[in-house]
Amino acid sequence: MKELVEVIAKSLVDNPDEVTVVETETAKGTVIELRVAPDDMGKVIGKQGRIAKALRTVVKAAASRDDKKVIVEIQQ
């Protein structure tokens, strides 16, 4: 899942070198933390959060094949 989020995020932003993705396992499931440059935050979130929602939907669909719960957090 980490690689999927990283590829999608890097294709959206102007500074792909500043994209970092950290994957951690918790009791609730897998948490994927996405960090981008402050200038690129709007590009990852999108108008009214549409891109962020689409990113979460794609990850959730990919995770459902393995019966896993994945949470995507976008951080600055």
Backbone as numpy.savetxt, mean C-alpha at the origin, in Angstrom:
# Nx Ny Nz CAx CAy CAz Cx Cy Cz
2.69 -9.93 -0.89 1.87 -8.73 -0.89 2.73 -7.47 -0.89
3.85 -7.55 -0.18 4.74 -6.40 -0.07 5.20 -5.93 -1.45
5.58 -6.89 -2.29 6.07 -6.54 -3.61 4.99 -5.91 -4.48
3.77 -6.41 -4.33 2.65 -5.87 -5.09 2.41 -4.40 -4.74
2.38 -4.10 -3.46 2.17 -2.72 -3.01 3.31 -1.83 -3.48
4.53 -2.34 -3.41 5.70 -1.55 -3.80 5.68 -1.22 -5.29
5.34 -2.18 -6.12 5.30 -1.95 -7.57 4.22 -0.94 -7.92
3.05 -1.07 -7.33 1.96 -0.14 -7.62 2.32 1.27 -7.15
2.87 1.39 -5.94 3.20 2.70 -5.39 4.29 3.38 -6.21
5.31 2.64 -6.60 6.40 3.23 -7.38 5.94 3.72 -8.74
4.92 3.08 -9.30 4.41 3.53 -10.60 3.56 4.79 -10.48
3.08 5.09 -9.27 2.21 6.26 -9.07 2.97 7.54 -8.76
4.11 7.44 -8.10 4.79 8.61 -7.54 5.86 9.18 -8.46
6.30 10.42 -8.15 7.38 11.06 -8.90 8.74 10.64 -8.38
8.82 10.27 -7.09 10.09 9.88 -6.46 10.03 8.41 -6.05
10.18 7.48 -6.98 10.06 6.06 -6.63 11.16 5.57 -5.69
12.29 6.29 -5.63 13.37 5.88 -4.73 13.00 6.07 -3.27
12.03 6.92 -2.98 11.65 7.20 -1.61 10.48 6.34 -1.12
10.05 5.40 -1.92 8.97 4.50 -1.52 9.56 3.36 -0.69
9.01 3.18 0.52 9.41 2.05 1.35 8.17 1.31 1.80
8.26 -0.01 1.81 7.15 -0.86 2.21 7.66 -1.82 3.27
6.98 -1.85 4.42 7.35 -2.74 5.52 6.17 -3.65 5.80
6.44 -4.95 5.86 5.39 -5.93 6.11 5.62 -6.57 7.48
4.60 -6.53 8.35 4.72 -7.13 9.67 3.52 -8.02 9.94
3.76 -9.07 10.68 2.68 -9.99 11.06 2.18 -9.61 12.45
0.87 -9.51 12.60 0.25 -9.23 13.89 -0.84 -10.26 14.15
-1.46 -10.14 15.32 -2.55 -11.06 15.66 -3.76 -10.84 14.73
-3.93 -9.61 14.25 -5.05 -9.30 13.37 -4.82 -9.75 11.94
-3.57 -9.95 11.57 -3.23 -10.33 10.20 -1.93 -9.66 9.79
-1.74 -9.50 8.52 -0.54 -8.88 7.99 -0.79 -7.39 7.82
0.14 -6.57 8.32 0.05 -5.13 8.17 1.15 -4.69 7.22
0.75 -3.97 6.16 1.71 -3.45 5.20 1.72 -1.94 5.35
2.88 -1.39 5.72 3.04 0.05 5.89 3.72 0.61 4.66
3.07 1.55 4.02 3.59 2.20 2.82 4.00 3.62 3.19
5.25 3.96 2.90 5.74 5.31 3.14 6.24 5.90 1.84
5.82 7.14 1.58 6.25 7.84 0.37 6.72 9.23 0.76
7.32 9.94 -0.19 7.76 11.31 0.05 6.53 12.19 0.29
6.68 13.22 1.13 5.53 14.10 1.41 4.90 14.70 0.15
5.71 14.98 -0.87 5.18 15.55 -2.11 4.31 14.55 -2.88
4.56 13.26 -2.67 3.83 12.23 -3.40 2.62 11.68 -2.65
2.37 12.18 -1.47 1.29 11.66 -0.64 -0.06 11.78 -1.35
-0.31 12.89 -1.99 -1.57 13.09 -2.69 -1.76 12.15 -3.86
-0.66 11.77 -4.50 -0.75 10.87 -5.64 -1.10 9.45 -5.20
-0.66 9.07 -4.02 -0.95 7.72 -3.52 -2.36 7.66 -2.94
-2.81 8.74 -2.33 -4.15 8.75 -1.73 -5.22 9.03 -2.78
-4.99 9.99 -3.65 -5.95 10.32 -4.70 -7.07 11.20 -4.19
-7.90 11.65 -5.11 -9.03 12.49 -4.74 -10.02 11.67 -3.93
-10.36 12.18 -2.78 -11.29 11.54 -1.85 -10.87 10.11 -1.51
-9.57 9.82 -1.60 -9.05 8.53 -1.20 -9.32 7.40 -2.18
-9.62 7.74 -3.41 -10.00 6.71 -4.39 -8.84 5.78 -4.73
-7.64 6.33 -4.91 -6.49 5.48 -5.26 -6.11 4.60 -4.08
-6.13 5.15 -2.88 -5.82 4.36 -1.69 -6.83 3.22 -1.53
-8.08 3.51 -1.77 -9.12 2.49 -1.67 -8.92 1.41 -2.72
-8.57 1.80 -3.94 -8.32 0.84 -5.01 -7.11 -0.04 -4.69
-6.07 0.57 -4.13 -4.87 -0.18 -3.73 -5.22 -1.22 -2.68
-6.00 -0.81 -1.69 -6.43 -1.75 -0.64 -7.29 -2.87 -1.21
-8.14 -2.55 -2.17 -9.01 -3.55 -2.78 -8.20 -4.59 -3.55
-7.18 -4.15 -4.29 -6.33 -5.07 -5.04 -5.58 -5.99 -4.09
-5.03 -5.42 -3.02 -4.28 -6.23 -2.06 -5.20 -7.21 -1.35
-6.39 -6.76 -1.00 -7.35 -7.65 -0.33 -7.75 -8.80 -1.25
-7.93 -8.53 -2.53 -8.28 -9.57 -3.49 -7.14 -10.58 -3.63
-5.91 -10.09 -3.68 -4.76 -10.99 -3.80 -4.60 -11.82 -2.52
-4.87 -11.23 -1.38 -4.72 -11.94 -0.11 -5.83 -12.96 0.10
-6.98 -12.74 -0.49 -8.10 -13.66 -0.28 -7.82 -15.04 -0.90
-6.93 -15.09 -1.89 -6.57 -16.38 -2.47 -5.89 -17.28 -1.44
-5.14 -16.66 -0.52 -4.41 -17.40 0.51 -5.16 -17.42 1.84
-6.39 -16.92 1.86 -7.19 -16.81 3.09 -6.45 -16.03 4.18
-5.85 -14.90 3.79 -5.13 -14.05 4.74 -5.86 -12.71 4.85
-5.67 -12.05 5.98 -6.19 -10.71 6.15 -5.02 -9.74 6.08
-5.12 -8.77 5.20 -4.04 -7.81 4.99 -4.59 -6.41 5.19
-3.86 -5.61 5.96 -4.23 -4.22 6.23 -3.15 -3.34 5.60
-3.53 -2.39 4.76 -2.58 -1.47 4.14 -2.69 -0.12 4.83
-1.58 0.35 5.38 -1.52 1.64 6.03 -0.60 2.55 5.23
-1.08 3.73 4.91 -0.27 4.72 4.19 0.20 5.74 5.21
1.52 5.84 5.35 2.09 6.73 6.35 3.03 7.73 5.70
3.25 8.82 6.43 4.12 9.87 5.92 5.48 9.79 6.54
